[in-house]
Amino acid sequence: KKSMHDQDHVFQVAICGGGVAGLASGVALRQKNIDCAIFERDIAFGSRKNGYGMTLSSDENGHLGKLGILEHCTELDCVSTEHWTFDGDGNILGYFGRRLSGDASFDAQSHRRRGSLRVQRQQLRQVLLNRYDALGGIIFW
């Protein structure tokens, strides 16, 4: 792990935040050999909660394909059987889905969608972080 005082290096781009957007930006810049660093307020990757699932495109020409992480995300794809919506205070606004409707005939293990992937946010962050590291990216925790 790096700290801000480890190097006297000057970066072309500084990215504030090591969430999905910050890491994806870092990967895209490193793929173009642009020198960048990500500055993250968390003290370590595991400081964040797992969070929610994200629905992502499985298009080979889409963002995940261009970032070089589509195959990893496809391996992490999971079927979503219920959806909950919350307000900013964590109160439930609504919910729907097969599990909640009592549809016992639905087999989540054998059901696979086409077109979209469902990946947990923290898993997506890990895939992006691994890709960023492989490209020589630097992150300051």
Secondary structure, 3 states (H helix, E strand, C coil): CECCCCCCCCCCEEEECCCHHHHHHHHHHHHCCCCEEEECCCCCHHHCCCCCEEEEECCCCCHHHHHCCHHHHHHHCCCCCCEEEECCCCCEEEEECHHHHCCCCCCCCCCCCCCEEEEEHHHHHHHHHHHHHHCCCEEEC
